[in-house]
Amino acid sequence: MREYATQMEAAKKGIITPEMKIVAEKEYIDPEELRELVAKGEVAIPCNVNHKSISPEGIGTKMRTKINVNLGISGDAKDYEKEMKKVDLAHRFGAEAIMDLSNYGKTNKFRQALIEKSPAMIGTVPMYDAIGYLEKDLLEITAEDFLKVVRAHAEEGVDFMTIHAGINRRAVEAFRREGRKMNIVSRGGSLLFAWMMMTGNENPFFEHYDEVLDILREFDCTISLGDALRPGCIDDATDAGQISELIELGYLTERAWAKDVQIMVEGPGHMAMNEIAANMRLQKRICHNAPFYVLGPVVSDIFPGYDHITTAIGGAIAASNGADFLCYVTPAEHLRLPDVNDVKEGIIASKIAAHAADIAKGVPHARDKDNAMAEARHKLDWEEMFKLAVDPDKAREYYESTPPAERHTCSMCGKMCAVRTTNLILEGKKVEFCSEL
């Protein structure tokens, strides 16, 4: 039996855990420096003691920007085989986390299979699962029932859980007083708001927060404090409801750390580009530099079918200004459950945002593959370019779809390729086009 319950407790005791050693090697950081960051709560290593197949990752200060892939069934789309294909895709393209957001029927069989096979961190939102798990309507569910679902997910090996504990009576009052165009767009947040309004009770996750923390501590499950009042359109961004909840999340962050429970804080959804940097700094300040998990931001509301792009723009700005963890968005966002192709597009868009931000932040070795790609392009070495590409199959397919006459060029420029021309001149050779026609 290990000497500590959580990674944070170990870090506070001066212990460098096996998980910390793995993360330190991945991040090119001294293990002792990482331990100090975990002790302060600035880095979380979500790693449930019952998730045996995990490859530990660090989220937070001085870490690479990580991405999360959402999947799971709904009442209208309940094919777990398709969801497992999405899991395989997430693994193939290097997503560090997968959230099972299934909200229909008994979901634990799929979740257990996911935890058994996945090296990625696994996250859930217990609130989504409550009705199916408990087989009760919302009004019939008690605070104790909600805690049962949290415990069930923790026991199964879930590494982090989104808990919407910040939408308490104070935050709801600010939200209702100000009013919004889109009201509440968080699914978990809306269910809790409805439960609170129908029962007249305080948010059970806020009222029984210590009990939630005790469960999570037992399994070293990280709490991801959900932003129930995140803006659902750019006009609602940075309003009283969002900021009131953020203040509560800062308070809940310190309470979690006092119990050695690792924590992340979830951030805004829709937001104009000019507000993103200020929001990142505000969150880090109010939540004491806890790791920040960003759901977007979606920088425009009028591109359904292309929201993986609107989100990649917002995610790159967010991560370059302090966000640590990006939740992907697919082209199907706001329209339907994503299919496998949507998932791929969403993953790649988020990887672009995360990688671009890591280059901007000067993360160690972030530029290495970019520099290698530049060398391969200099040499017009297409096989090496394909090998270095994040999606080599697509790169090769595009290149070969219109094959050039000269294999050392592409069909865009042909023999007028700038790289080829310059290389020939620097090698002391002549550039002649007419004689080659």
C-alpha positions as a Markdown table, in Angstrom:
| # | Residue | x | y | z |
|---|---|---|---|---|
| 1 | Met | 0.0 | 0.0 | 0.0 |
| 2 | Arg | 1.4 | 3.4 | -1.0 |
| 3 | Glu | 2.2 | 6.1 | 1.6 |
| 4 | Tyr | -0.1 | 8.7 | 0.2 |
| 5 | Ala | -3.7 | 8.9 | -1.0 |
| 6 | Thr | -3.2 | 11.4 | -3.9 |
| 7 | Gln | -0.5 | 12.8 | -6.1 |
| 8 | Met | -0.9 | 16.1 | -4.3 |
| 9 | Glu | -0.5 | 14.5 | -0.8 |
| 10 | Ala | 2.6 | 12.8 | -2.0 |
| 11 | Ala | 4.0 | 16.0 | -3.4 |
| 12 | Lys | 3.3 | 17.9 | -0.2 |
| 13 | Lys | 5.2 | 15.1 | 1.7 |
| 14 | Gly | 8.2 | 15.5 | -0.6 |
| 15 | Ile | 7.6 | 12.2 | -2.4 |
| 16 | Ile | 8.2 | 12.0 | -6.1 |
| 17 | Thr | 5.8 | 9.3 | -7.3 |
| 18 | Pro | 6.3 | 7.0 | -10.3 |
| 19 | Glu | 3.6 | 9.0 | -12.1 |
| 20 | Met | 5.6 | 12.2 | -11.5 |
| 21 | Lys | 8.7 | 10.6 | -12.9 |
| 22 | Ile | 6.9 | 9.6 | -16.1 |
| 23 | Val | 5.4 | 13.1 | -16.5 |
| 24 | Ala | 8.7 | 14.8 | -15.8 |
| 25 | Glu | 10.4 | 12.8 | -18.6 |
| 26 | Lys | 7.6 | 13.6 | -21.1 |
| 27 | Glu | 7.7 | 17.3 | -20.3 |
| 28 | Tyr | 11.5 | 17.7 | -20.0 |
| 29 | Ile | 11.2 | 19.1 | -16.5 |
| 30 | Asp | 13.2 | 18.2 | -13.4 |
| 31 | Pro | 11.1 | 15.8 | -11.2 |
| 32 | Glu | 11.7 | 17.9 | -8.1 |
| 33 | Glu | 10.4 | 21.0 | -9.9 |
| 34 | Leu | 7.3 | 19.1 | -11.0 |
| 35 | Arg | 6.7 | 17.8 | -7.5 |
| 36 | Glu | 6.7 | 21.4 | -6.2 |
| 37 | Leu | 4.1 | 22.4 | -8.9 |
| 38 | Val | 1.9 | 19.4 | -7.9 |
| 39 | Ala | 2.2 | 20.3 | -4.3 |
| 40 | Lys | 1.0 | 23.9 | -5.0 |
| 41 | Gly | -1.8 | 22.7 | -7.2 |
| 42 | Glu | -0.5 | 24.3 | -10.3 |
| 43 | Val | -0.1 | 20.9 | -12.0 |
| 44 | Ala | -2.6 | 18.1 | -11.8 |
| 45 | Ile | -1.8 | 14.5 | -12.7 |
| 46 | Pro | -5.2 | 12.9 | -13.1 |
| 47 | Cys | -4.5 | 9.2 | -12.4 |
| 48 | Asn | -7.1 | 7.1 | -10.6 |
| 49 | Val | -5.6 | 4.3 | -8.7 |
| 50 | Asn | -8.0 | 1.9 | -10.5 |
| 51 | His | -7.0 | 3.0 | -14.0 |
| 52 | Lys | -4.2 | 0.5 | -14.6 |
| 53 | Ser | -3.7 | 1.1 | -18.3 |
| 54 | Ile | -3.1 | 4.9 | -18.0 |
| 55 | Ser | 0.0 | 6.7 | -19.3 |
| 56 | Pro | 0.2 | 9.6 | -16.9 |
| 57 | Glu | 0.0 | 13.2 | -18.1 |
| 58 | Gly | 0.5 | 16.5 | -16.4 |
| 59 | Ile | -1.9 | 19.4 | -16.9 |
| 60 | Gly | -0.9 | 22.9 | -15.8 |
| 61 | Thr | 2.1 | 25.3 | -15.4 |
| 62 | Lys | 5.1 | 24.4 | -17.6 |
| 63 | Met | 3.3 | 21.5 | -19.2 |
| 64 | Arg | 2.4 | 21.0 | -22.9 |
| 65 | Thr | -1.2 | 22.0 | -23.7 |
| 66 | Lys | -3.3 | 18.8 | -23.6 |
| 67 | Ile | -6.5 | 18.1 | -25.5 |
| 68 | Asn | -9.7 | 16.2 | -24.6 |
| 69 | Val | -12.0 | 14.2 | -26.9 |
| 70 | Asn | -15.7 | 14.0 | -25.9 |
| 71 | Leu | -17.7 | 10.9 | -27.0 |
| 72 | Gly | -20.5 | 8.7 | -25.7 |
| 73 | Ile | -24.1 | 7.7 | -26.6 |
| 74 | Ser | -27.4 | 9.5 | -26.4 |
| 75 | Gly | -31.0 | 8.4 | -26.6 |
| 76 | Asp | -30.9 | 9.1 | -30.4 |
| 77 | Ala | -27.6 | 7.5 | -31.1 |
| 78 | Lys | -26.7 | 4.5 | -29.0 |
| 79 | Asp | -24.1 | 2.5 | -30.8 |
| 80 | Tyr | -21.2 | 1.7 | -28.5 |
| 81 | Glu | -19.2 | 0.1 | -31.3 |
| 82 | Lys | -19.1 | 3.4 | -33.2 |
| 83 | Glu | -18.0 | 5.1 | -29.9 |
| 84 | Met | -15.1 | 2.7 | -29.5 |
| 85 | Lys | -13.9 | 3.5 | -33.1 |
| 86 | Lys | -13.8 | 7.2 | -31.9 |
| 87 | Val | -11.7 | 6.0 | -29.0 |
| 88 | Asp | -9.2 | 4.3 | -31.3 |
| 89 | Leu | -9.0 | 7.5 | -33.4 |
| 90 | Ala | -8.4 | 9.6 | -30.2 |
| 91 | His | -5.5 | 7.2 | -29.3 |
| 92 | Arg | -4.1 | 7.3 | -32.9 |
| 93 | Phe | -3.9 | 11.1 | -33.0 |
| 94 | Gly | -2.5 | 11.5 | -29.5 |
| 95 | Ala | -5.4 | 12.9 | -27.5 |
| 96 | Glu | -4.3 | 12.9 | -23.8 |
| 97 | Ala | -7.9 | 12.6 | -22.5 |
| 98 | Ile | -11.2 | 11.1 | -23.4 |
| 99 | Met | -14.5 | 12.1 | -21.7 |
| 100 | Asp | -17.4 | 9.6 | -21.8 |
| 101 | Leu | -20.5 | 11.9 | -21.8 |
| 102 | Ser | -23.0 | 9.1 | -22.3 |
| 103 | Asn | -26.4 | 10.0 | -21.1 |
| 104 | Tyr | -28.6 | 7.1 | -21.9 |
| 105 | Gly | -29.3 | 3.8 | -20.2 |
| 106 | Lys | -26.7 | 1.8 | -18.2 |
| 107 | Thr | -23.3 | 3.3 | -19.3 |
| 108 | Asn | -20.9 | 1.5 | -17.0 |
| 109 | Lys | -20.2 | -1.4 | -19.3 |
| 110 | Phe | -18.8 | 0.9 | -22.0 |
| 111 | Arg | -16.9 | 3.0 | -19.4 |
| 112 | Gln | -15.3 | 0.0 | -17.8 |
| 113 | Ala | -14.1 | -1.2 | -21.3 |
| 114 | Leu | -12.8 | 2.3 | -22.0 |
| 115 | Ile | -10.9 | 2.4 | -18.7 |
| 116 | Glu | -9.5 | -1.1 | -19.3 |
| 117 | Lys | -8.0 | -0.3 | -22.7 |
| 118 | Ser | -7.2 | 3.4 | -22.7 |
| 119 | Pro | -3.8 | 4.9 | -21.9 |
| 120 | Ala | -5.5 | 8.3 | -22.1 |
| 121 | Met | -7.0 | 10.0 | -19.0 |
| 122 | Ile | -10.7 | 9.2 | -18.7 |
| 123 | Gly | -13.2 | 11.8 | -17.6 |
| 124 | Thr | -17.0 | 11.8 | -16.9 |
| 125 | Val | -19.8 | 14.1 | -15.8 |
| 126 | Pro | -21.7 | 12.0 | -13.2 |
| 127 | Met | -24.7 | 14.4 | -13.4 |
| 128 | Tyr | -25.3 | 13.1 | -17.0 |
| 129 | Asp | -25.3 | 9.5 | -15.8 |
| 130 | Ala | -27.5 | 10.0 | -12.7 |
| 131 | Ile | -30.9 | 9.5 | -14.2 |
| 132 | Gly | -30.0 | 6.3 | -16.2 |
| 133 | Tyr | -27.9 | 4.9 | -13.3 |
| 134 | Leu | -30.4 | 5.5 | -10.6 |
| 135 | Glu | -33.5 | 4.9 | -12.8 |
| 136 | Lys | -35.2 | 7.9 | -11.2 |
| 137 | Asp | -36.7 | 11.1 | -12.6 |
| 138 | Leu | -34.8 | 14.3 | -11.8 |
| 139 | Leu | -37.2 | 15.5 | -9.1 |
| 140 | Glu | -36.9 | 12.1 | -7.3 |
| 141 | Ile | -33.1 | 12.2 | -7.0 |
| 142 | Thr | -31.7 | 13.1 | -3.6 |
| 143 | Ala | -28.4 | 14.6 | -2.7 |
| 144 | Glu | -27.3 | 11.1 | -1.4 |
| 145 | Asp | -28.2 | 9.7 | -4.8 |
| 146 | Phe | -25.9 | 12.1 | -6.6 |
| 147 | Leu | -23.0 | 11.1 | -4.3 |
| 148 | Lys | -23.7 | 7.4 | -5.1 |
| 149 | Val | -23.0 | 8.1 | -8.8 |
| 150 | Val | -19.8 | 10.0 | -8.0 |
| 151 | Arg | -18.6 | 7.0 | -6.0 |
| 152 | Ala | -19.5 | 4.5 | -8.7 |
| 153 | His | -17.5 | 6.4 | -11.3 |
| 154 | Ala | -14.5 | 6.8 | -9.0 |
| 155 | Glu | -14.6 | 3.1 | -8.2 |
| 156 | Glu | -14.6 | 2.2 | -11.9 |
| 157 | Gly | -11.3 | 4.1 | -12.4 |
| 158 | Val | -12.4 | 7.5 | -13.8 |
| 159 | Asp | -9.4 | 9.9 | -13.6 |
| 160 | Phe | -11.3 | 13.2 | -13.5 |
| 161 | Met | -14.9 | 14.2 | -13.0 |
| 162 | Thr | -16.7 | 17.4 | -14.0 |
| 163 | Ile | -18.6 | 18.5 | -10.9 |
| 164 | His | -20.8 | 21.6 | -11.3 |
| 165 | Ala | -20.4 | 22.7 | -7.7 |
| 166 | Gly | -20.1 | 26.4 | -8.4 |
| 167 | Ile | -23.7 | 27.0 | -9.5 |
| 168 | Asn | -24.9 | 27.7 | -6.0 |
| 169 | Arg | -27.7 | 30.0 | -4.8 |
| 170 | Arg | -25.4 | 33.1 | -5.0 |
| 171 | Ala | -24.3 | 32.4 | -8.5 |
| 172 | Val | -27.9 | 31.6 | -9.6 |
| 173 | Glu | -29.1 | 34.9 | -8.1 |
| 174 | Ala | -26.5 | 36.8 | -10.2 |
| 175 | Phe | -27.5 | 34.9 | -13.4 |
| 176 | Arg | -31.2 | 35.5 | -12.9 |
| 177 | Arg | -30.8 | 39.2 | -12.0 |
| 178 | Glu | -28.8 | 40.0 | -15.1 |
| 179 | Gly | -30.5 | 37.8 | -17.7 |
| 180 | Arg | -29.0 | 36.3 | -20.8 |
| 181 | Lys | -29.7 | 35.7 | -24.5 |
| 182 | Met | -28.9 | 32.0 | -24.2 |
| 183 | Asn | -29.5 | 31.3 | -20.4 |
| 184 | Ile | -27.7 | 28.1 | -19.3 |
| 185 | Val | -26.2 | 26.0 | -22.1 |
| 186 | Ser | -24.3 | 23.6 | -19.8 |
| 187 | Arg | -26.2 | 20.3 | -19.8 |
| 188 | Gly | -25.1 | 19.4 | -16.3 |
| 189 | Gly | -25.6 | 22.9 | -15.1 |
| 190 | Ser | -29.1 | 23.1 | -16.5 |
| 191 | Leu | -30.1 | 19.9 | -14.8 |
| 192 | Leu | -28.8 | 21.1 | -11.5 |
| 193 | Phe | -30.5 | 24.5 | -11.9 |
| 194 | Ala | -33.7 | 22.7 | -12.6 |
| 195 | Trp | -33.3 | 20.4 | -9.6 |
| 196 | Met | -32.5 | 23.4 | -7.4 |
| 197 | Met | -35.5 | 25.3 | -8.6 |
| 198 | Met | -37.9 | 22.3 | -8.3 |
| 199 | Thr | -36.8 | 21.2 | -4.9 |
| 200 | Gly | -35.9 | 24.6 | -3.4 |
| 201 | Asn | -32.6 | 23.1 | -2.2 |
| 202 | Glu | -29.0 | 24.2 | -2.5 |
| 203 | Asn | -26.8 | 22.6 | -5.2 |
| 204 | Pro | -26.1 | 19.2 | -3.6 |
| 205 | Phe | -22.5 | 19.2 | -4.9 |
| 206 | Phe | -21.9 | 22.5 | -3.2 |
| 207 | Glu | -23.8 | 21.7 | 0.0 |
| 208 | His | -22.0 | 18.3 | 0.3 |
| 209 | Tyr | -18.7 | 19.3 | -1.2 |
| 210 | Asp | -16.6 | 17.8 | 1.6 |
| 211 | Glu | -18.2 | 14.4 | 1.0 |
| 212 | Val | -17.6 | 14.7 | -2.7 |
| 213 | Leu | -13.9 | 15.5 | -2.0 |
| 214 | Asp | -13.6 | 12.5 | 0.4 |
| 215 | Ile | -14.8 | 10.2 | -2.3 |
| 216 | Leu | -12.4 | 11.6 | -4.9 |
| 217 | Arg | -9.5 | 11.6 | -2.5 |
| 218 | Glu | -10.0 | 7.9 | -1.8 |
| 219 | Phe | -9.3 | 7.0 | -5.4 |
| 220 | Asp | -7.1 | 10.0 | -6.4 |
| 221 | Cys | -9.7 | 11.2 | -8.8 |
| 222 | Thr | -9.2 | 14.8 | -9.9 |
| 223 | Ile | -12.1 | 17.2 | -9.7 |
| 224 | Ser | -12.8 | 19.3 | -12.7 |
| 225 | Leu | -14.9 | 22.2 | -11.5 |
| 226 | Gly | -17.5 | 22.6 | -14.2 |
| 227 | Asp | -18.6 | 26.0 | -15.5 |
| 228 | Ala | -22.4 | 25.6 | -15.4 |
| 229 | Leu | -22.8 | 29.3 | -16.2 |
| 230 | Arg | -20.4 | 29.5 | -19.1 |
| 231 | Pro | -21.6 | 31.8 | -22.0 |
| 232 | Gly | -23.5 | 30.0 | -24.7 |
| 233 | Cys | -23.1 | 32.9 | -27.2 |
| 234 | Ile | -20.6 | 35.7 | -27.5 |
| 235 | Asp | -23.1 | 38.3 | -26.2 |
| 236 | Asp | -23.3 | 36.5 | -22.8 |
| 237 | Ala | -19.5 | 36.4 | -22.3 |
| 238 | Thr | -17.9 | 37.8 | -19.1 |
| 239 | Asp | -21.3 | 38.6 | -17.6 |
| 240 | Ala | -22.3 | 38.6 | -13.9 |
| 241 | Gly | -23.4 | 35.0 | -13.9 |
| 242 | Gln | -20.1 | 33.7 | -15.4 |
| 243 | Ile | -18.0 | 35.8 | -13.0 |
| 244 | Ser | -20.1 | 35.0 | -9.9 |
| 245 | Glu | -19.6 | 31.3 | -10.6 |
| 246 | Leu | -15.9 | 31.8 | -11.2 |
| 247 | Ile | -15.6 | 33.4 | -7.7 |
| 248 | Glu | -17.2 | 30.3 | -6.2 |
| 249 | Leu | -14.9 | 28.1 | -8.1 |
| 250 | Gly | -11.9 | 29.9 | -6.7 |
| 251 | Tyr | -13.2 | 29.2 | -3.2 |
| 252 | Leu | -13.9 | 25.6 | -4.0 |
| 253 | Thr | -10.4 | 25.2 | -5.4 |
| 254 | Glu | -8.8 | 26.0 | -2.1 |
| 255 | Arg | -11.1 | 23.7 | -0.2 |
| 256 | Ala | -10.1 | 20.8 | -2.5 |
| 257 | Trp | -6.4 | 21.5 | -2.1 |
| 258 | Ala | -6.9 | 21.6 | 1.7 |
| 259 | Lys | -7.9 | 17.9 | 1.4 |
| 260 | Asp | -5.1 | 17.1 | -1.1 |
| 261 | Val | -7.6 | 16.6 | -3.9 |
| 262 | Gln | -6.2 | 17.6 | -7.3 |
| 263 | Ile | -8.3 | 20.1 | -9.2 |
| 264 | Met | -8.8 | 21.7 | -12.6 |
| 265 | Val | -11.2 | 24.6 | -13.3 |
| 266 | Glu | -13.3 | 24.7 | -16.5 |
| 267 | Gly | -13.6 | 27.9 | -18.5 |
| 268 | Pro | -15.8 | 29.9 | -20.9 |
| 269 | Gly | -17.6 | 28.5 | -24.0 |
| 270 | His | -18.5 | 31.3 | -26.4 |
| 271 | Met | -16.4 | 34.5 | -26.3 |
| 272 | Ala | -15.1 | 37.2 | -28.7 |
| 273 | Met | -11.4 | 37.0 | -29.4 |
| 274 | Asn | -10.7 | 40.3 | -27.7 |
| 275 | Glu | -12.0 | 39.0 | -24.4 |
| 276 | Ile | -10.1 | 35.7 | -24.2 |
| 277 | Ala | -6.7 | 36.9 | -22.9 |
| 278 | Ala | -8.3 | 38.9 | -20.1 |
| 279 | Asn | -10.5 | 35.9 | -19.1 |
| 280 | Met | -7.5 | 33.6 | -18.9 |
| 281 | Arg | -5.7 | 36.0 | -16.6 |
| 282 | Leu | -8.8 | 36.5 | -14.5 |
| 283 | Gln | -9.4 | 32.8 | -14.1 |
| 284 | Lys | -5.8 | 32.1 | -13.1 |
| 285 | Arg | -5.9 | 35.0 | -10.5 |
| 286 | Ile | -9.3 | 34.1 | -9.0 |
| 287 | Cys | -8.6 | 30.3 | -9.0 |
| 288 | His | -5.0 | 30.6 | -7.6 |
| 289 | Asn | -3.2 | 29.4 | -10.8 |
| 290 | Ala | -5.1 | 26.1 | -10.9 |
| 291 | Pro | -4.9 | 24.2 | -14.2 |
| 292 | Phe | -7.5 | 25.7 | -16.6 |
| 293 | Tyr | -9.6 | 23.5 | -18.8 |
| 294 | Val | -11.2 | 25.5 | -21.7 |
| 295 | Leu | -14.4 | 24.5 | -23.4 |
| 296 | Gly | -13.7 | 26.6 | -26.6 |
| 297 | Pro | -13.8 | 29.5 | -26.7 |
| 298 | Val | -16.0 | 29.6 | -29.7 |
| 299 | Val | -15.2 | 33.0 | -31.2 |
| 300 | Ser | -18.3 | 33.4 | -33.5 |
| 301 | Asp | -21.8 | 32.0 | -33.4 |
| 302 | Ile | -22.7 | 31.9 | -37.1 |
| 303 | Phe | -20.6 | 29.0 | -38.4 |
| 304 | Pro | -22.4 | 25.8 | -37.6 |
| 305 | Gly | -20.7 | 23.0 | -39.4 |
| 306 | Tyr | -17.3 | 24.8 | -38.9 |
| 307 | Asp | -17.2 | 25.2 | -35.2 |
| 308 | His | -14.0 | 23.1 | -35.0 |
| 309 | Ile | -12.4 | 26.1 | -36.7 |
| 310 | Thr | -14.0 | 28.8 | -34.6 |
| 311 | Thr | -12.9 | 26.8 | -31.5 |
| 312 | Ala | -9.4 | 26.2 | -32.7 |
| 313 | Ile | -9.0 | 29.9 | -33.2 |
| 314 | Gly | -10.2 | 30.6 | -29.6 |
| 315 | Gly | -8.3 | 27.6 | -28.2 |
| 316 | Ala | -5.0 | 28.8 | -29.6 |
| 317 | Ile | -5.5 | 32.3 | -28.2 |
| 318 | Ala | -6.6 | 30.8 | -24.8 |
| 319 | Ala | -3.7 | 28.4 | -24.5 |
| 320 | Ser | -1.1 | 31.0 | -25.5 |
| 321 | Asn | -2.5 | 33.1 | -22.7 |
| 322 | Gly | -2.5 | 30.5 | -19.9 |
| 323 | Ala | -5.1 | 27.8 | -20.6 |
| 324 | Asp | -3.7 | 24.3 | -20.0 |
| 325 | Phe | -6.2 | 21.9 | -21.4 |
| 326 | Leu | -8.4 | 22.2 | -24.5 |
| 327 | Cys | -11.7 | 20.4 | -25.0 |
| 328 | Tyr | -12.1 | 19.6 | -28.7 |
| 329 | Val | -15.1 | 20.7 | -30.7 |
| 330 | Thr | -16.2 | 18.9 | -33.9 |
| 331 | Pro | -17.9 | 20.2 | -37.1 |
| 332 | Ala | -21.1 | 18.6 | -35.7 |
| 333 | Glu | -21.2 | 20.9 | -32.6 |
| 334 | His | -24.6 | 22.4 | -32.1 |
| 335 | Leu | -26.0 | 20.1 | -34.8 |
| 336 | Arg | -25.8 | 16.4 | -33.9 |
| 337 | Leu | -23.8 | 13.7 | -32.3 |
| 338 | Pro | -20.4 | 13.6 | -34.1 |
| 339 | Asp | -19.5 | 10.7 | -36.3 |
| 340 | Val | -16.0 | 9.3 | -36.7 |
| 341 | Asn | -15.0 | 11.8 | -39.4 |
| 342 | Asp | -16.3 | 14.7 | -37.3 |
| 343 | Val | -14.2 | 13.4 | -34.4 |
| 344 | Lys | -11.0 | 13.2 | -36.5 |
| 345 | Glu | -11.6 | 16.8 | -37.7 |
| 346 | Gly | -12.2 | 18.0 | -34.1 |
| 347 | Ile | -9.0 | 16.3 | -32.8 |
| 348 | Ile | -6.8 | 17.7 | -35.5 |
| 349 | Ala | -8.2 | 21.2 | -35.1 |
| 350 | Ser | -7.6 | 21.0 | -31.3 |
| 351 | Lys | -4.1 | 19.6 | -31.9 |
| 352 | Ile | -3.3 | 22.5 | -34.2 |
| 353 | Ala | -4.4 | 25.0 | -31.5 |
| 354 | Ala | -2.5 | 23.3 | -28.7 |
| 355 | His | 0.7 | 22.9 | -30.7 |
| 356 | Ala | 0.6 | 26.5 | -32.0 |
| 357 | Ala | 0.2 | 27.7 | -28.4 |
| 358 | Asp | 3.0 | 25.6 | -27.1 |
| 359 | Ile | 5.3 | 27.1 | -29.8 |
| 360 | Ala | 4.2 | 30.6 | -28.7 |
| 361 | Lys | 4.8 | 29.8 | -25.0 |
| 362 | Gly | 8.2 | 28.4 | -25.6 |
| 363 | Val | 7.4 | 24.9 | -24.3 |
| 364 | Pro | 10.7 | 22.8 | -24.4 |
| 365 | His | 11.1 | 20.9 | -27.7 |
| 366 | Ala | 7.7 | 22.1 | -29.0 |
| 367 | Arg | 9.4 | 23.3 | -32.3 |
| 368 | Asp | 11.5 | 20.1 | -32.8 |
| 369 | Lys | 9.1 | 18.5 | -35.3 |
| 370 | Asp | 8.5 | 21.8 | -37.1 |
| 371 | Asn | 12.2 | 22.3 | -37.5 |
| 372 | Ala | 12.5 | 18.7 | -38.8 |
| 373 | Met | 9.7 | 19.4 | -41.3 |
| 374 | Ala | 11.5 | 22.5 | -42.5 |
| 375 | Glu | 14.6 | 20.4 | -43.1 |
| 376 | Ala | 12.6 | 17.8 | -45.0 |
| 377 | Arg | 11.0 | 20.5 | -47.2 |
| 378 | His | 14.4 | 22.1 | -47.8 |
| 379 | Lys | 15.5 | 18.7 | -49.2 |
| 380 | Leu | 12.2 | 18.1 | -51.0 |
| 381 | Asp | 12.1 | 14.8 | -49.1 |
| 382 | Trp | 8.5 | 13.9 | -49.4 |
| 383 | Glu | 8.7 | 10.6 | -47.6 |
| 384 | Glu | 10.2 | 12.4 | -44.6 |
| 385 | Met | 7.5 | 15.1 | -44.8 |
| 386 | Phe | 4.8 | 12.4 | -44.7 |
| 387 | Lys | 6.4 | 10.7 | -41.7 |
| 388 | Leu | 6.6 | 14.0 | -39.7 |
| 389 | Ala | 3.0 | 15.1 | -40.5 |
| 390 | Val | 0.4 | 14.6 | -37.8 |
| 391 | Asp | -1.9 | 13.1 | -40.4 |
| 392 | Pro | 0.5 | 11.4 | -42.8 |
| 393 | Asp | -2.3 | 9.6 | -44.7 |
| 394 | Lys | -4.1 | 12.8 | -45.6 |
| 395 | Ala | -0.9 | 14.5 | -46.6 |
| 396 | Arg | 0.1 | 11.6 | -48.9 |
| 397 | Glu | -3.4 | 11.4 | -50.3 |
| 398 | Tyr | -3.4 | 15.1 | -51.3 |
| 399 | Tyr | 0.1 | 14.9 | -52.8 |
| 400 | Glu | -0.7 | 11.9 | -54.9 |
| 401 | Ser | -4.2 | 13.0 | -56.0 |
| 402 | Thr | -2.6 | 15.2 | -58.7 |
| 403 | Pro | 0.8 | 13.6 | -59.2 |
| 404 | Pro | 3.5 | 16.0 | -60.5 |
| 405 | Ala | 5.6 | 15.2 | -63.6 |
| 406 | Glu | 8.7 | 15.8 | -61.5 |
| 407 | Arg | 8.5 | 13.8 | -58.2 |
| 408 | His | 10.7 | 16.2 | -56.3 |
| 409 | Thr | 8.1 | 18.9 | -56.7 |
| 410 | Cys | 4.3 | 19.1 | -56.2 |
| 411 | Ser | 1.6 | 19.9 | -58.7 |
| 412 | Met | 1.1 | 23.5 | -57.4 |
| 413 | Cys | 4.4 | 24.9 | -58.8 |
| 414 | Gly | 6.0 | 22.0 | -60.7 |
| 415 | Lys | 9.5 | 22.8 | -61.9 |
| 416 | Met | 9.0 | 26.4 | -60.8 |
| 417 | Cys | 9.1 | 25.3 | -57.2 |
| 418 | Ala | 10.9 | 28.1 | -55.2 |
| 419 | Val | 12.7 | 25.6 | -53.1 |
| 420 | Arg | 14.0 | 23.6 | -56.1 |
| 421 | Thr | 15.0 | 26.9 | -57.9 |
| 422 | Thr | 17.0 | 28.2 | -54.9 |
| 423 | Asn | 18.6 | 24.8 | -54.2 |
| 424 | Leu | 19.8 | 24.6 | -57.8 |
| 425 | Ile | 21.3 | 28.1 | -57.8 |
| 426 | Leu | 23.1 | 27.5 | -54.4 |
| 427 | Glu | 24.5 | 24.3 | -55.8 |
| 428 | Gly | 26.0 | 26.3 | -58.7 |
| 429 | Lys | 23.6 | 24.9 | -61.3 |
| 430 | Lys | 21.6 | 26.7 | -63.9 |
| 431 | Val | 17.8 | 27.0 | -63.8 |
| 432 | Glu | 16.3 | 26.3 | -67.2 |
| 433 | Phe | 12.7 | 25.8 | -67.9 |
| 434 | Cys | 12.2 | 26.0 | -71.7 |
| 435 | Ser | 14.8 | 23.3 | -72.4 |
| 436 | Glu | 13.0 | 21.0 | -70.0 |
| 437 | Leu | 9.6 | 21.4 | -71.7 |
